[in-house]
C-alpha cells in the first residue's frame, strides 16, 4: 500500500501528540537511554514517523551527531542515496580520518564521481562506512535516524547493516521505522545492530482516535461519528485524520444508514487493486460492502452466482481477509469496504441494498436494507423499520434501535407524525450512551413539533443528555413547564428532573426531596407508574444521603407492585437505591449479589449509562471487601466506558482514584482525583466536588502527605455541612481526616471530627464507620501518650472490621497496631499487616508496611534513666512532651514521625518549639537536661 508524499505529516516533532503510544514510547525511551537501538514497524499510516520524530527530538539533544535519512519508493532504485543522506553533511569531517582506499571509495559512492559499486569496491566501502561511524563516535555519541526503512536502496541497506553488526560498544544507536503489513519485520533488522528492540505500533482505541481528532482541530464531532471514524479507519491514525478532514470539509453530514464520506485520497490507497477484478467481481464486493456481515450464502441469495470464485480472487489480491473464522466474508481493512461503497453511484448502492433485502434472513437486517433501497416516504417501509427497532431494543441493541428509528422517521409521511418515532430513537440513543445523537434528534423535534407531549419529551432528552452539568440547561425548565401546562403526567417528568437539579446544582437536599416527592404524587395522579417509581427511588436515595429516617420506608414503596421492568434495572431505580442502602448498612455480600444481578441485566439490554453505574457499584463493593485488584479492574473498565460515551466521567474517575490508591498507582490516583475535581467544579456539581476532594485527600494520605490531605478533607467537611449530608457512611472520609490531623499534631480537631461523626453513625447504626472512627481515636490516644488504651482499642477494631468483611480497613488497623505494639519494630513486627495487605493486593499500602518494617530500630528507654526526667518538660504541650521523650530514647526524626503517626516536618516544627520553650539549642541539650535532673 503506497502512501503519497502529501499524506505524510510535517517533518517536525509533535511529541505532545504521540497519542496512544505511551507503552511503546516508554519502551523505546528506555532502550535508547541504555544505549540500544530501536526499530518501529507497522502498517502504512499507523504513526511510525510521528513516534520516530518525537523520539529523535527527545534524544537528538543528548548526542553529538544526528544522521538522518528518509527513503522514498520512487528513489529506492538509486544506489547509495540513503547513505548520501546519512553521511553527506559529515563527509568532510570524516574523510581525512579514513585510509586512502576507503576514502576514495566512500567519496565516489556519495558524490557520484567515478563508478563505485558494491561489486567492485565492496570491502573498501563497507570498511569506510564502519570507520566513518567510529570516527564520528570518537567525538561523541551518534544517533542514526532512518525512516521508511523498507524503501532503503539495497546498496545503502547492505552497507548500513554491515556497520551496524560490527559497532559493538561504539556509542552509535539507531532509531529506524519500517512499514510492515504483518508481524514479519526480521528482514529490516539486518540493517540494525544485534540488540535492536523491535516495537510494532498497533491501531488506536476509540478514545485515542477521539483525542487525535481533537488535537488536530476536528473537535466537536458527535461521538457516534467518532465511533464510525474509528471503525472505518481500523484505528489507523492517518486514515482517521483523513476521514475527519473529509467530514469537516463536507457541509452535509451523512444521513442515517449512510457511511462516512471517504476522500478521494484514501480511496486511491485501497482501490488500486480493484482494477484487476472483473466488473462482476467488483459488483459482488460492492454487495458485500453494503452488508453488515455478509456470507457466501447471503451473496449467492442476493444474485451473485459466482460469489465463491470472485471472493477467492479478491482475497488473493489482498482485498479480503484470508484468515477469517466462520463463514463471513471479511474485508482486509474496513477502509476498503467504505471506499468501495463510497465509489459506487447512488443507483448502484440502492440496487445492492435491494438485493440484500431479499437475501437477508434477519428481520432487522432485512428492514435496514429495504429502507436504504427506498427513496422518499413509504408507510410500509417505516412500519417495518419501527418493528425492527423494537426487536433490536428487546435484543439489547439500543444503538441499532436508534439508527433504525431514524430511518423509520425518514420514511414516515408527515401526516403520520415522524416526531414520536424520532423521540423513541433519541431515548434509545441515550440508553446506548450516544448523547450527542440524542440531543440532536431532540432539537430536530423541538424545531418541528407543536404537540405539548412531544415537546416535553424532547426537553427531557435535552436535560438528560446534560448529565451532571445541569446548570447548562437551566433555561430549558421554564420552557418545558410552559409546554406541560397542567398535565400531571408531563409535569411529573419535569419535577423529577428539577429534583436532580436541586441536588446537583444547588446542592440542597430538602428541595430535592420535595421535588421528587411531588413528582411521585403527580405521576400517581396521571397514571404514570414508570415516573412514579423513578421518583420514589430517587427520593429514597436522597433520604439515604440525608440520613433521613424515612429512607427504608421509601425504598419499600419504590419496590411495591406493580413494577415497571424498565425501573428494575435502571441506575436511578429502586434496585440501585436498595444497593446503596445495603452498602451503607454494611451488608456487603447482599450488596454484591444485588449489583451483580443489575449489571448482568443491563448488559443484556445494552443500557450503557446503567452499565457504567453498576460497574462502579460492583467495584466499590470489591474495594470495601478488600479485593483491590478486582476493584481496580472494574473501576478502570467503568472509566474507559464513561470516557468513550461521555457518561459519568467524574464519578468513574473518583471511584478509580480510590481503587488506584488501594491497589494500583498513587500517581494515577492523585491525577484522577484532580481531574475529577476540575470537572466537578466546572460543572458546578457540588456533590461530586466533595467526592473528588475525598478521593484526593485519601490519595494524599496514602502517599504520606498529611498536610495536603488535611486541606482537601477539611474542604469536604465544609461542603457536606453546607449540602446537609449527615450520614458518614456516604463518603467515609472522616477517619482519613482524623488520621491526617493526628499526623500534623492537630489532636483536638481530630477528636472533634471523630465525636461529630460518631454521634451520627450511632444514630444510623453504621458499624463499619464506628470501627474506623475508633481506629482513628486510638491514634489520637497514642499521640497523647495513652499507649495501652490505644493498643486495646486497635485490637478490638481489627477484629470488628474483620467480622464485617472490610478487608482493607482491617489491614489498616493491623498496620496501626504493629506500629504501636513495640518500641523496636523489626522485620517480624509487621507480618500480620503485610499478610493482610498482601491478601487484599493493596500494593501502595504494602509498600508502606515494607518501608516501616525495614526502618532502623528505635532504641528503647534506658533502664538507668532517672524516673523524673520528664518533670523538666512540664511546661510543654502534650505533643511536644512526646517528641522530647522520644528524643531522649535516641529516636531519629523519621522514627518519631512513624511512632506518632505524624510527618517529619511536624516533628521538626515541634522540636523547634521545644528548643524555644526550654531555652536550648539542640537534641543533645534535651538529653543533657533530662540526665541532669534528679529522680523523685
N, C-alpha and C positions, 0 to 999 in steps of 0.2 A: 504494500500500500504506500503510495507516494504522497508526501505532504508538500504542496507547493511552497516556494520560498516565502510568499506573502502571508502564509499561515503562521510562520514562526513568530514567537513572542520577541519583543525588543531585546536586543543584546545588552541587558542591564540587570543588575542584581535586584531581585524582588524577594529577599529572604522573608520579609514580613508577609508575603503572600504565598509562601510554601505551605499551602493548606492541606491538611490531611496527611502530611508526610512526617509527623513527629517521630515515629519509631524509626523509619529508615534514615531520616536526617540525623537523629541521635546516634544511630549505629555507625553512620559514615563519619560523623564528627569524632567519635571515639577511635575509630580506625585510623583516621588521619592524624589525630593527636598522638597516637602511638608510633607514628612514622610509617604506617602501612598505606596501601593503595586501595582504591575503590572503583568498582565497575557498576554503574547504574544501568539497568536494562528493563525493557518492557515494550509494549506496542506503541505505534505512532500516536502522538498527541497525549500521552499519559503524563507528561510533565517532567521528563528526564532532564531536558535542557534547563528548565526553571530551577530544579534542585541543584543541578550542576553549577549554574551561575551563582546561586546563593552560597554553596559550599566554597566555590572559588573565591568569592568576595570575602568570605569569613577568614579563609586561610591564606589568601594571597598576601595579606599584610604581614604574615608571620614567617615568610620565606624571603630569600634574597632575589630569586629569579622565578618568574612565572612564564612558562612556554605554552602557547595556545595554538590549537588548530581546530577547525570545524569543517569537516568534509561535506561535499555535496554529491548527489548521484550523478549529475551531469559532468562532473570533473573527475570522477573516480578512475577514468581510464588514463589520466595524465600521471606518468611516473614521478615520484619524489615530490609531488605537490604538497602533501601534508607535511613532509619533512622540511620543505622550504618554509612553510608557515611556522613550524616549531623553531627552527634554528636560524632562519634568515636574518633576524634582527640581532643575533648574537654571534654571527659568523666571524666578524672582525675580531671579537673578543677572544674566541677560542682557537682560531686557525693558527695563530702563532705558537700555540702550545701543542700542536699536533706534529707528529713526524711528517716529513715531506710527502711521502706516498699517500698517507691518509688525508693530508690537507688538500692535495691535488684532486683526489677522488671526491672528497666532500664538496669542494668548490665547484667542480664540474657538475655534480649532481644538483646542487642548489641553485646555481646561476644559469644552467643550461649551456654554458660554454664548454665545448667538447662533446663527447658522446659517451658519457659514463653510463654504464648499465650494471645491473646486479650480476649478470653472467660474466662480464669482463672484469669488473672491479669489485666483485663481491666481498672478498675478505677485507680489502682495504676500506671499503665503505662501511662494513659492519663494525670494524675496529674504530673507524673515525667517529661514528655516532656514539659509541660507548666511551671513547676518550673525551669527546666534547662534553658529554653529560658529567663525566667525572671531573673535568676541568671546571665546569660551572659549579659543581657541588663543593669543590675545594674552597670556593669563596663564600659559600653559604648554602642553605637548603634550597632545593629546586622543586617546584610543583609543575607537573605537566598536565594540562587540561585539554582533553581531546573529546569533542562532541561528535555524534553520528559516526561512531567507530565502524559501523557496517559499510560505510562508503569510503573508508580509507583506501587509497590506491595500494595495490598489492605490494609494490616495492617499499613504500613507507611503512606499511604494516609489518613486513618482514624485518626491516632494519630496527624498528622500534621494539619488536618482540625480542630480537637478538640481544639488544642492550638491556632490556628490562630483566631478562633471565640471568644477567651477569652483574647486576649492580650491587647485589649483596647488601652490606651495611651502608653503602653510599647514601647520603641524605637526599635521595630523589624519590618522591612519591608521585603516583599517577592518579588522576581523577578523570575517569572516562565515562561515556554514555554510549549505549548501543541499542539499536532497535531490534527487538526480538518479538516474534508473534506467538511464541510459546516459551516453554521453560529452557529451551536449548540455547545456552549462551557460551558454551565451552570454547567455541572457535574464537570468540572475541578475547578470551583470556590469554590467547597466545601472544597478544601484544602488550601484556601486563606482567608485572612481577609475580613471582610464585605465590606470595602471601596475599594476593588481592582478594578483597571481600566483595562478592557479587551480591547486589541487592536488587530484587525485582520490585518495581513500582506497580501496584495494582490499582483497580478502579477506586474512585472516591465514593463515600457514602452519600446518601441523600442530603444529610445535614451539611456535609463538606461541600457538595455542589452548590447548595444554597449560599454558603459563606463565600465561595469563589465568585458567584454571580454578583453578590452584594459588593464585594471588593472591586470588581471590575465595572461597577456602575449600572448593573442590570438589577437594581433593587426594586422592591415593591411588587415583584411578581407574585401572583397568588400561589399558595402552597400546592394546589393541585397542578398548576403549571410547572412548578419546580419539580414536583414528583414525576411529571411526564418527561421533563428535560432529562432527569436522572435516568429514567427507564430507557428513553430513546438513545441517549449518549452512552449507556452502559457504564456510567461513572467516569468516562473519559473526559478530562478537563477541557481539552481543546474542542472536542465535539460539543460539550455543554456550553462553552462560551460562544461558539458559532451559532448554536440554536438560540441562545439568549439574545445574541445580536440580531438574528433574524426576527425574533418576536418584537424586539424594541423598535425595529425599523418597519414592522408591519402594522399599519394603523388599525387593522381589523383583526381581533383575536380569533382563534379557531372557534367554530361553532360546536355545540355538543356532538360528540361522536367523531369529530374530525381530528386527524392527527396534527402534530406540530408542523409549522412550515419549515421545510428543510432547505437551507440556502443552496444555491447552485454550486457554490464552492465545495460543500460537503457531498453533494450528490456526485460530483466528479470523482471524489475519492473512492466511492464504493461501487459505482455503477459501470466503471470502465469494462469490467469483465462481462457485463450483460451483452455486449456486442458479439460475444462468442456463442450466445444462445439463439435458437430459432425463435421466431415470433410466437409460436405456440408455447414453447417452454417459458418464455418471458411472461406470457399471459397466465400460465399456471402459477408462476411465482407471485404475480400480482394478486391472484385469488388467495394464495397462502398469506400474503401480507395483510389482506383485508380481514382474515380470520383471527379469532382470539387464540386458539390453539389447534391449528389445522392438522389433520392426519391424512395419510394417503387415501383412506376410505372416504373422508369428507371431500377431498379434492375430486375423487372419482365420481362421487354423488353429485358434485357441482358441475359435472360435464367435462372434466379433464381426464379423458380416456387414457392418455399416456403419462399420467402423473408420476408413476414409479420410475420410468426411464428418464423423464425430464428432471425430476428432483435429484436423481443419481448423478446426472451430468452437472447440475448446478452445484452439488456437493463437491464434485471433482474440481470445479473451478474455485472452490473456497467460498461460495455464496451461502451455502447451507452447512450446518454442523454435521460432521460425520460421526460424532461420538454420542449422539442423542440417545438417551434412555427412554424406552417406550415408543409408542407409535407416532408421536407428534413430529411434524416437520418443523424444524427449528432453524432460524437464520443464524449465520455465524456471528453476526453482531446486530443488535436491534436497529442500528442506524441503516443497515442495508434494507430492512423491511420498510422503515419510514421513508427512505429516499425513493425506493421503488414505488411506493404508494403516492408520494408527492409528485413523482414524474408523470404519473398517469393522468389522463384527462378526466373531467368530472363524469362524462358518459361512461368511460371505462370503469371507473370506480363503482358507479351505480350498478353496472352490469355484473361486476364481481360480487357485490352485496346481494343482488337479486338471486344469483346462482347459489350463494351460501344460505340464503333464507329458506331455500327449498331443501338444502342438503343437511342443515344443522338439526341435530336431534334434541338439543336442549332448548326449552321454550324461551329462556332468557336470551340466548344467543340468536335464536330464530327471530325474535321480535326486534332485536337491535339491527340485524341485517335488513329486515323489512323496512325499518324506519330510514336507514341510510340509502336504501334503494328507491325511496319515495320522495318526490318533491311536493311542496305545498302542504296544506292541511288535509287530513283524512281521518274521520272519526274512528274507523275500524282500526287503522294503524295506531291511533292514540290509545284506544281501549286495550289493544294487545300490549302496548308498552306499559300501560298502567298496571295490568295484570302481572307482567314480567317484573316490574318494580316491586310489587307486593311480594312476589315469590323470592326475589333477591333479599328483601328485608327479612323475610322469615328464615332464609338460609344464613342470616348473619353477615350479609354483604351490603351494608348501608351505602358504601361508596358507589357500588354498581347501581343500587336503587336510585341514588341521587342522579346519576348520569342518565338512567332510563327515564326518570321523571322529567328531566329537562327535555329529552327527546319527545316525550309524550306531550308536554306543553307546546312544543314547537309544531306538532301535528294536530293539536286541538283547535277546532274552529273557535273564533272569538265569541260567538253566541253561546258556546258550551262552557265557557268560563275556564280559561287555562290557568288563572291565578291560584286556584285551590290546588291544582296539580303542582305548580311551581313551589307553593309553600310546603307541600309534603316533601318535595325534593330538597328544599332548604333544611327542613328538620332532619332528613336523612343525612345531609351533608354535615350537620352538627354532630350527629351520632358517630359519623365516620371521622370526625376531627378535622374536617375541611371547612374551617371557619370563614376563610375569605370567600369561598364559593357561596356559602350560606348567606353571608352578608350581601353579596352582590345580587343574589336571587331576591332577597327581601327588598332591596332598594328598587329592583325592577317591578315588584308587585306594588310597592308604595307609589311608584310613578304612574301606574296604570289603573289601580283599583280604587273604587269609591265605596266598596262594601265594608261596613264597620268591622265585622268579624275577621275579614281578610286583612284589613289594615292593622288591627290589634295583633293578630297573629304574626304579621310581618314585623311590627315594632318589637314583639317579644324576641324574635330571631335576632334583631339588631342588638338588643340588650344582652342576650345570652352570648353572642359572639364577642362581646367586650370583655368577658371573663372577669378577672378581679379589677380591671381598670374601669369600673362602673362610673367613675366621675366623668369619663369622657363622653358618656351618653346621657348626661343629666337633662339635656334639652328634649330627650325622647319622651320622658314620663308625662309631661303636660299634654303633649300631642296624643299619646296613647290613651290617657284618661278622657280627653275630649272625644276621641273616636269611640270609646267604650260606652259613653253615655251612662245610662242607668242599668245596663245589662249585668246582672250579678256574675254570670259566667266569665264575661270579659274582664270585669273589674277584679275578680278573684285572681286572675293570672297576673294583672298589673301589680296588685298589692303584694303578691308573693315576691315579685321582683323588687318592690320597694323595701321589703324586709331585708333582702340581700344588700340593697344599697345602704340601708341604715347600719348594717353590721360592718360592711367592708369599707365604706367611705367615711361615715360619721363615727364608726367605732362605738356605737351606742346600743347596748343590749336591750334596754327596756322598749324603745321604739321598734326595734327589730322584732321583738317578741309580740308586740301589739299588732304590727302589720301582718305577721304570719297568722296569728290567731284570727284576725279579721278576714284574711284571705280564706282560711278554712271555713269560716261561717258563710261567706259569700258563695263559695264553691258548693257547700252543702245545700244552700238555698237554690242554687241554679242547677243542681243535679250533676255537678262535675266531680265525680268521685276521684278521678286522677289528681286534679289540682288540690282537692281537699286532703288527700293522703300525703301529697308532697308538702303541703303547708304544715300539716301536723308533724311530719318527720323533721322539717326544718325547725319548727317550734321546739321540738324535743332536743335537737342539737344545741339550740341557743340556751335552753334551760339547763342543759348539762354543763355548758361552759360557765353559766352564771352560778352553778351550784344551787339552782332553784329546787325546792322540794317537790315540785310538780313534775319533774322530768320523767321519773319512772311511769307515772300515770299517763303522761302524754305519749310516751313510746307505746304503751299498751293500746291507746286509742288509735295510734297510727298503724298498729298491726291487726286491728279488728277486721273481720269480714264485713262486706265483700271487699276483696283486694283487687287491685289492678296489676296485672303481671308486669306492666312497664315500670311500676313503682318498686316492685320487689327487688329488682337488680340495679336500680338507678343509684348513682353515687350520692344523691341527696335524699334517697328514700329511707323508709323505716328500717330496712335491713342494715344499712350502713350506720344509721343512728344507734341501733342496738349494738353494733360492733364497737362504736366509740364508747358507749356506756360500759360494755364488758371490759374494754381496755382500762378505763379509768377506775373500774371496780376491782381490778387485779384478777379477773377471770381470764387468764391468758390462753389456756387451752381451748376454751369455748370461743374466745375471740378469734383464734387462728382458724378453727373449723368454720366459723361464720364467714370470715373474709375470703377463705379459700373457696368456699362454695359460690360466693358472689363473683369472684374472679373467673371461675370456670364458666359461669353463666354468661357474663358479659363478653367473654372471648367467643363463646358460641354465637352470640348475637352481633358481634362486631362493633360494640359500642366503645370507641376509643377513649372518650373522656372518662367514662366509668372505669375502664381498664387502668388508666393512669392512676386514678384514685385508689383502686383496690390493690394495685401493685405497691403503692406507698403504704397502705394499711398493713399488708402482709409483711412488708419489710420492717415496719415499726414493731410488729409482733415478734418477729425473729430477733430484732435488736434488743427488745426488753428481755426475752428469754435467754439471751447470751449467745445466739447463733450469729456471730458477727460476719462471717464470710458469706453466709446465705443472705443476710440482711443487705450486705453491700452489693451483691449481685442483683437483688431485686430492686434496690434503690437506683442503681445505675441503669437498669432496664427501664424503670419508670422515667428517669431523667431523659434518656435517649428518646423515648416515645413522646414525652412532653415537648422536647425541643423540635422533634420532627413535625409535630402538629400545632405547636403554639398553645397547648392546653396545659395549665397547671405548672408552668415552668418554675415559678417561685417556690411553690410548695414542694415540688420534687427536688429542687436544689437544696432547700432547707433539710429535708429528710436525708438526702445523700450526704450532706455535710456531717450530720450526726453519725451516719454509717461509716464515713471515711475516718472520722475521729476515733471510732471504736475499732475498726478492723482494717483500715486502709492507710491513706496518706494524710498526715496532718496538714501539709501544704495545700492539698486539694480541698481538705475540709475548710480551711480558712478562706481559700479563694471562692469556694461555692457559697459560703455564708455571706461574704461581702457582695458577691454578685446578686444573691437573693435580696439582700438589704437594699442595694441600689435600685433594683426593680420595684420592690415594695414601696420605697419612698417615692419613686417616680409615679407609680400608680395611685398613690395616696391610700394605700392599703395598710391601715394601722394594725390589723390583726396579724398579717404576715410580716410586718415590720418588727413586731415583738418576737415572732417566731424566728426570724432571721437573726435578730440580736441574741436570742437564746442560743442558737446554733453557734454563732460567732464566739460568744462568751465561753461556751463549753469547749470549743476547739482551742481557744486561748488558754483555758485552764489545763487541758491535757498537754498542751505544748509547754507548760511551765511559766506562762506569762500572767501571773496572778493580777498585777495592777490593771492590765488591759482587760482581763476577764471581769474584774470588778466594775470597770467603766461601762462595759457592754451590758452586764446583767443588772446594774443599777437602772439603766435606761429601760430594760424590760420591766422592772418593778414599777417604775413610774408610768409606763404605757398601760400596763394591765390594771393599775389602780384607776387610771382615767377611763379605761374601757369597761370597768366593772367586772372583770374576771376574778372570781373569788375561789374557784376550785384549783388547788395547787396541783392536781393530777393532770390538768390541761397542758401545762408547759414543762413541769418538773424541772424547773431551773433553780428552785430555792436552795436545794442542797449544794449546787455548784456555787451559787453566790456566797453562801455562808462559808464554804470551804475556802474560796478565794479571799474572803475578808479575813479569815484566820491567818492565811499566809502573809497578808500585809500588816497583820497586827491589829486590825480593827475588830477586837473581840466583842465589844458592846453592840456594835451594829450587827455582827454576825448572830449574836444571841437574839436580837430583836427580829431579824428575818426568820429565825427558827421558831420563835414563840408565835409570831403572827401566822405563819403558815401552819403550825401545828394545831392552833385553835380551829382553823378551817378544816384541816384534814380530819381531826377528831369528830367534828360535826358531821362530815360526809362519809366517815368510815374508810378513808384512803390508807390502807395498811402499809402498802409499799412506800408511800410518801412519808408516813410516820417513821418507818425504819430508816430511810435515807436522812431524814431530819435528825434522828437520834445519832446516826453516824457523824453528821456534821457537829452536833453538840458535843460528842466525845472529843472531837478535835479541839473545840473551844476549851473544854475542861483540861485537856492535856496541855494546851498552850498556857493555861493558868497554873500549871504545876500539879493538877489533880490527876496524877498518872494512874493510880489503881482504879478509881471510878471510871476513868476513860477506858481502861482495858476491859473492865467488866461490861461496859455499855457496848463496845465494839464486838465483843464475843457474842453477846445477845443479838446484835444487829445482823451479824453474818448468818447466824442460824435462822433468824426470821426471814431474811431475804432468800435464803436457800429454799425454805419451805414454800414461799410464794412463787418460786420459779424465776426470780430475777437474777439470772446467772452473772451478768456483767456487774451489777451493783453488789452482788455477793463477793465477787473478786475484788472490787474496790474496798470493801470493808476488810477483807483479809489483808490487803496491802497496807491499809492504815494500821491494822493491828500488828503486823510484822514490824512496822517502823517504831512502834511504841513498846514492844514487848521486852526488848533487851537494850542494855546500854552499849552492847558491842554487836551490831549487826554483822553477820558473817555470811558465807556462801549458802548456809542451810537455813538461815532465818526466814528467808522469803520463799521457801519451797512451796508452801501452800498457796500463796498468792500467785506464784508463777504457774503452778499447776492449773489453777482456776482460769487464769487469763489465757493459758495455752488451750484449755478446753474450749474456751469461747472464741479462740483465734483472734483475740484482741491484740493485734500486733503493736500499736502505739503504746498501750499500757504495759505490754510485756517488755518493751524496751526500757520503760521506766523502772520496772522491777529489776531487770538485769543490771541497770546502772546503779541502783541502790544497793544491790547485793554485792557488787564488786567495789563499792566505795571503801576507802581506807577505814579501818576500825576506829571507833572513838574510845579514848582511854576512859576507864571507869573512875569514879570518885576515889581518891587515895584514902586509904584507911587512916593514915596518920593526920589527915587534915583536921584541924580543930572543929568542934561541933558548932562553934559560934561564928564561923567565917561569914555567914550571910547577914549577921547583925549589922555589919558596916554598910549594908545595902538597903537599910530600911527606908531611906528617902526615895528609892527608885520605884517606878511603876512596876506592875506585875510582869509585863513582857521584858522590861529592862532587867529585872532581877533574874529571870530565867536565862536570858542571854549571858549575863555576867556569871551565873553559876556554871554554865556550860563552858565558858572560857576558863574558869578555874579548873575544870576537868581536863582541859587540854584540847577541847574540840576546835576544829577549824570553822571558819565562817560557813563553808558549804555543809559541813556536818551539822552545824547548829540549825541551818535552814532546813535540812532534811528531818531533823529531830522534832522541830517545832512547826513543820509544815508552812514555812514562810519562805520568801525569796532571799537570795544572798544580799540583794540591795537593801532589803528591810533589815537584815542583820547588821549591815554596815551602818545604816542610819541610826539604829538603836544603840550601837556601840558609841557612836559619836555623842549621843545624848548622855550616855553613861559617863563618858570621859568628862563631859562638861559639868555634870552634876557633882561628880566626885572630885573634881579638880585634878585629874590625872591625864596622862598623855597617850597611854598605850595599853595593850593587853597584858604586858608584863607587870604594869603598875597594879592591875586588878588582882593578879596572883599575889603580888607582894603585900597589898593591903589586906587580903584575906589571911595570908600566912602570919602577919604581924598582930592579928587580933587574938587575945587570949580566949580560951573556951570558957563556958559557964561552969 
